[in-house]
Amino acid sequence: MSQEPRIAVITGAAQGIGRAIALRLADDGIDVAVNDIPSNEKKLLEVVAEIQAKGRRSIPLIGDVAVEGEVRGFIEQTVSDLGGIDIMVANAGIARSVELIDMSVEDWDCMISVNLRGVMLCYKYAAQQMIKQGRGGRILGASSILGKKGAMTFSSYCATKFAVRGLTQSLALEVSKHNITVNAYCPGLIHTSMTSASTSGQSTDQHGNAVLPVPPSMPGAGPEVIASIVSYLVKPEAYFITGQSIDVNGGRYMS
Ligand code: NAD
């Protein structure tokens, strides 16, 4: 991409990491379409208003990333309302804690449909549109520290986050000739609703230390540390970084 990107789509952006990325890209001068599910519409509209208050254009895309027709619709609406798409951040995800021996097929299918099919659909329809526009692009997906290392009670989540890395590497090879880069971010323990709700009564840090321990001196972090790396990866100067799954975890795991 030789010019500054202008228009982004971010999924799962009503709260947490997605919201932080949306606000950061707006600060960077980018117009942002934000997606989330209907039950989070109120919070999503607040994010739209925050982006508009920064002087950028923003639209809400209400719907489910696991449904093909809805993802196709997000892209069509963004192109028609904002004029194209330069950046896709496939951030939406869910986490559930259950031992594999107790996992139902329904639990498994739910995890796969949001965390993996959802990312595939966002990658596919964003890449198609970027290729059509012919001005390059940036595609990013949410993997995880648990996309690099297994963890007790998180087998299905780990499976999806490992798979996002494979998807990211393969698409990066397929679209490099169109000046589109594809990367994943791998957060460690970030303070959001996902981590505070993920286990039985434990605090975020207690939970993180049970899954992947760190020395007590290691700092905690909020979603802004992920927004910061995304802000860099979408810039034209990051053209030489593609197919990577980048760790942002305060040293909790070193690959
Ligand atoms: P979060 O739960 O705070 O936010 C996730 C958002 O995704 C929510 O707003 C939710 O409504 C939305 N969402 C869920 N299912 C959806 C669907 N089917 N369609 C559209 N939107 C949907 O979580 P977060 O901590 O901000 O996590 C964001 C991403 O980062 C996720 O993919 C998560 O797996 C990943 N991640 C988070 C952490 C962490 O420590 N918080 C660590 C590693 C990876």
Residues whose N, C-alpha, C, O or C-beta is under 5 A from the ligand:
A	BS01	NAD	G12 A13 A14 Q15 G16 I17 G18 D36 I37 N40 G63 D64 V65 A66 N91 A92 G93 I94 V114 A142 S143 S144 I145 P187 G188 L189 I190 T192 S193 M194 T195
